[in-house]
Amino acid sequence: MSRICDITGKKSMVGHNVSFSNKKTKRRFHPNLQKKKFYLPETGEWVTLKVSTSAIRTINKKGITKTIIDAIKKGNI
């Protein structure tokens, strides 16, 4: 199961765990992804998307249709 947001395209990043002695070991930073159902009023159907919490806030602000259109223009979908 890939950890990529369907709307924004956010994915895991690589960084370091830093110990008290300043040793660095590799780790991954995963985006906060949620599976959520959205209703599309134009088609009358429900769509399940895996979206980040920041994308959920964007959907609440702009609406699902406008957000999907913007994501298609940016090339994320």
Backbone torsions as a table, in degrees:
resi	resn	phi	psi	omega
1	MET	NA	117.3	-176.2
2	SER	-76.9	148.6	-179.5
3	ARG	-103.6	66.9	179.8
4	ILE	-128.8	133.0	178.5
5	CYS	-71.2	134.3	-179.1
6	ASP	-70.9	-25.7	-176.5
7	ILE	-96.0	-53.5	-173.4
8	THR	-91.5	-19.5	-177.5
9	GLY	80.2	11.5	178.2
10	LYS	-62.9	141.2	177.6
11	LYS	-142.8	178.8	-176.0
12	SER	-63.8	145.3	175.6
13	MET	-115.0	160.3	179.3
14	VAL	-109.8	139.8	178.5
15	GLY	-152.5	-158.1	-177.7
16	HIS	-125.7	143.3	159.4
17	ASN	-84.4	132.6	-179.8
18	VAL	-116.6	119.3	-179.1
19	SER	-82.3	175.8	178.5
20	PHE	-62.0	-34.6	178.8
21	SER	-82.9	6.5	176.0
22	ASN	72.4	20.8	170.7
23	LYS	-73.1	143.3	-178.5
24	LYS	-117.9	128.3	174.7
25	THR	-124.4	148.9	-176.4
26	LYS	-67.9	145.0	173.6
27	ARG	-150.6	170.8	-179.8
28	ARG	-120.6	141.1	174.0
29	PHE	-104.9	114.4	-178.4
30	HIS	-95.7	143.4	175.4
31	PRO	-71.3	155.6	-179.6
32	ASN	-82.7	89.9	-175.7
33	LEU	-98.0	141.5	178.2
34	GLN	-130.1	141.8	171.3
35	LYS	-87.5	125.3	-174.9
36	LYS	-142.3	142.3	176.2
37	LYS	-94.4	136.4	177.3
38	PHE	-125.4	143.2	178.8
39	TYR	-97.0	126.5	176.1
40	LEU	-98.6	105.9	-175.8
41	PRO	-67.6	-26.7	-179.0
42	GLU	-65.9	-40.4	-178.9
43	THR	-99.6	-16.1	179.8
44	GLY	74.9	27.6	-179.2
45	GLU	-129.3	162.6	177.6
46	TRP	-98.1	140.5	179.4
47	VAL	-126.1	131.7	176.7
48	THR	-97.4	124.0	-180.0
49	LEU	-125.2	149.9	172.0
50	LYS	-100.1	105.9	-172.3
51	VAL	-126.2	153.5	175.0
52	SER	-77.1	162.7	-178.4
53	THR	-67.6	-30.2	175.6
54	SER	-68.3	-33.1	176.5
55	ALA	-69.3	-33.9	176.8
56	ILE	-63.7	-40.3	177.7
57	ARG	-65.2	-38.7	177.7
58	THR	-64.7	-40.9	178.7
59	ILE	-64.5	-40.5	178.0
60	ASN	-63.8	-33.3	-177.9
61	LYS	-79.5	-49.7	-173.8
62	LYS	-93.1	-30.4	-172.4
63	GLY	105.0	152.5	-173.8
64	ILE	-68.4	-39.3	-176.6
65	THR	-65.9	-47.2	-179.8
66	LYS	-64.7	-37.9	179.8
67	THR	-65.9	-42.3	178.8
68	ILE	-65.3	-41.0	178.6
69	ILE	-62.6	-42.9	178.3
70	ASP	-64.4	-38.9	179.5
71	ALA	-66.6	-36.2	176.6
72	ILE	-66.5	-40.7	178.3
73	LYS	-63.6	-37.2	179.9
74	LYS	-77.3	-16.4	179.1
75	GLY	91.7	13.2	178.6
76	ASN	-78.2	-24.1	179.0
77	ILE	-111.4	NA	NA
